Amino acid sequence: MSFRSEHPVFAVTVDLVVLTLRERRLCVLLIERGVEPYAGQLALPGGFVRLDEDLEHAAYRELHEETGFGPELVRGIEQLRTYGAPGRDPRPERVVSVAWVILGADFPEPVAASDAAAASWVALDDLDVGDLAFDHAEILTDGVDRARAKLEYTSLATAFVAEEFTISELRGVYEAIWGESLDAANFQRKVTGTPNFLVPTDHRISTGRGRPAQLFRRGPTTELHPPMRRGIPT
């Protein structure tokens, strides 16, 4: 028995806000589109969801197909929101996109493939988001805002550092994403005084002058009480 719906058919895509720190600067992964629409223009990685896959699998597949990155490099993935404004995509069919924020600490240089002509890391400070294709300026802005907000009340910052890290490296994450300087002593008291946020290791690393710095790991807590606040000395 066949079934015919009277409702219009929608295409579903995934768009990926992939964030990392490179040289202590917040960077986003962008592709140069190799096909129309918007051929030659910068865009977020992404593509159409297949009929036989769920949304998160589609996000991982598109990440790998367009940049060469596998799931082992991803330190955090979270669904951002759905974008479905009429006309957001100039193709004939109505296209609804489910956006994802993907975080990592050790992403290499991307290798463009699929319908991406090129792929690269771009520092947010160097990017004019208005140049992005589709409604990707809105999606990117929302993704960065989500990351900035979640740094205040979760352990999200540890997704941007190696498995073992110094307090200085962790502070650099907050400073890069928030775009503000933090007092080193106050920051150290805050993060080491938050129960189960950080776990000290037996390892130290030389960072220049002075005593070698203590290395830490991420602790079991996922929420910070009290939260870190932007614009307020830590």
C-alpha positions in Angstrom: 0.0 0.0 0.0 1.5 3.3 -1.0 1.1 6.5 0.9 1.0 9.9 -0.6 1.3 13.0 1.6 -0.4 16.3 0.8 2.3 18.1 2.8 5.3 19.7 1.0 8.6 17.9 0.9 11.4 19.4 2.9 15.1 18.8 2.5 17.1 18.5 5.8 20.8 19.5 6.1 23.3 19.7 8.9 25.6 22.7 9.3 28.7 22.5 11.6 30.2 25.3 13.7 33.6 23.7 14.4 35.7 25.6 16.9 39.2 25.3 18.2 42.1 27.4 19.5 45.1 27.9 17.4 48.0 30.1 18.7 45.6 31.1 21.5 43.0 32.5 19.1 39.5 31.2 18.6 39.2 29.8 15.1 36.3 28.4 13.1 36.6 25.8 10.3 35.3 27.1 7.0 35.1 25.7 3.5 35.1 27.3 0.1 32.1 26.0 -1.7 33.0 24.2 -4.9 29.4 24.0 -6.3 26.4 26.3 -6.7 24.8 27.9 -5.0 27.4 30.3 -3.7 30.3 28.6 -5.5 33.6 30.1 -4.4 32.1 31.6 -1.3 33.1 30.7 2.3 30.6 28.6 4.3 30.4 26.3 7.3 30.9 22.6 6.6 27.7 20.6 6.1 25.4 19.0 3.7 22.2 17.0 3.2 21.0 14.3 5.6 20.5 10.9 4.0 17.3 9.0 4.4 18.9 6.2 6.3 20.9 8.2 8.9 20.2 10.1 12.0 21.2 13.8 12.4 24.3 13.3 14.6 25.7 10.6 12.2 25.1 13.1 9.3 27.1 15.7 11.2 30.1 13.4 11.7 29.9 12.2 8.1 29.8 15.7 6.6 32.7 16.7 8.9 34.8 13.8 7.6 33.7 14.1 3.9 34.5 17.9 3.7 37.5 18.2 5.9 39.0 14.7 6.6 38.4 14.9 10.3 37.3 11.8 12.1 35.2 11.4 15.3 38.3 10.7 17.3 39.3 14.4 17.0 36.0 15.7 18.4 36.1 16.6 22.1 32.5 17.9 22.2 29.4 17.9 20.0 26.1 19.6 20.8 23.0 20.4 18.7 22.7 24.1 18.5 19.2 24.8 17.0 17.2 24.5 13.8 17.1 27.1 11.0 14.2 27.0 8.6 13.4 30.5 7.4 11.8 30.5 4.0 14.4 31.5 1.4 17.4 30.7 3.6 18.6 28.5 0.8 18.1 29.6 -2.9 17.6 26.1 -4.2 14.0 25.2 -5.4 13.2 22.9 -2.5 12.6 24.2 1.1 15.7 23.4 3.1 15.8 23.2 6.9 19.1 22.9 8.6 20.0 21.4 12.0 23.2 23.1 13.2 25.8 21.6 15.5 28.6 23.0 17.6 31.8 20.8 17.5 34.8 21.4 19.7 38.3 20.0 19.7 41.8 20.8 20.9 44.1 19.0 18.5 42.5 19.4 15.0 45.1 19.4 12.2 44.9 21.3 9.0 41.8 20.2 7.1 41.8 18.3 3.8 39.0 19.5 1.5 36.9 16.9 -0.3 33.3 16.3 -1.4 31.8 19.6 -2.6 34.3 21.7 -0.7 36.9 23.3 -3.0 39.1 24.2 0.0 39.0 24.1 3.8 40.9 26.2 6.4 40.9 27.5 9.9 40.0 31.1 10.2 40.5 33.3 13.3 37.2 34.8 14.4 38.9 38.2 14.7 39.9 38.1 11.0 36.5 37.1 9.7 33.8 39.2 8.3 30.8 36.9 9.0 28.7 38.8 6.5 30.8 37.2 3.7 29.5 33.7 4.6 27.1 31.9 2.3 23.4 31.1 3.1 22.5 32.2 6.6 25.8 30.9 8.0 26.6 34.3 9.6 23.6 33.8 11.9 24.5 30.2 12.6 28.2 31.0 13.4 27.2 33.9 15.6 24.8 31.7 17.5 27.4 28.9 17.9 30.1 31.2 19.3 27.5 32.8 21.6 26.6 29.3 22.9 30.3 28.5 23.5 30.9 31.8 25.3 27.9 31.3 27.5 28.6 27.7 28.4 32.1 28.6 29.5 30.5 30.4 32.5 28.6 27.5 34.0 30.1 24.2 32.6 33.5 22.6 32.2 33.4 23.2 28.4 36.8 25.0 28.5 38.5 21.7 29.0 37.4 20.6 25.4 39.9 23.1 24.0 43.0 21.8 25.8 45.0 18.6 25.8 44.1 15.7 28.2 46.7 17.2 30.6 47.0 21.0 30.7 48.3 23.8 32.9 46.2 26.4 34.6 47.8 29.0 32.2 46.6 27.0 29.2 43.1 26.8 30.6 43.0 30.5 31.3 44.0 31.1 27.7 40.9 29.3 26.6 38.7 31.7 28.6 40.6 34.7 27.4 40.5 33.7 23.8 36.8 32.8 23.7 35.6 35.7 25.9 38.0 38.2 24.4 39.1 39.6 27.8 42.1 39.3 30.1 41.8 37.5 33.4 43.8 37.9 36.5 46.1 34.9 36.8 46.1 34.5 40.6 42.3 35.0 40.9 41.7 32.6 38.1 43.8 29.9 39.6 42.0 30.2 43.0 38.7 30.0 41.2 39.3 26.9 39.1 41.3 25.0 41.8 38.7 25.9 44.4 35.7 24.6 42.4 35.1 21.0 43.6 35.9 18.3 41.0 36.5 20.8 38.2 40.2 19.9 37.9 42.2 16.9 39.0 46.0 17.4 39.7 48.3 14.9 38.1 51.8 13.9 39.2 53.3 15.6 36.1 54.8 19.0 35.7 56.0 20.8 32.6 58.6 23.5 32.1 57.1 26.7 30.6 60.2 28.9 30.9 61.4 30.7 33.9 60.5 29.6 37.4 59.2 26.3 38.7 57.7 23.8 36.3 54.0 24.2 36.0 51.6 21.6 37.5 49.5 19.6 35.0 45.8 18.9 35.6 43.1 16.8 34.0 39.4 17.4 33.7 37.5 16.4 36.7 34.1 14.6 36.9 32.0 17.8 37.3 30.2 19.2 34.3 28.6 22.2 36.0 30.4 25.0 37.8 29.1 26.3 41.1 29.4 29.2 41.4 29.8 30.0 37.7 32.6 31.9 36.1 31.3 35.3 35.0 32.4 37.4 32.0 33.3 41.0 32.8 33.7 40.2 36.5 37.2 39.7 37.9 37.7 36.0 38.7 
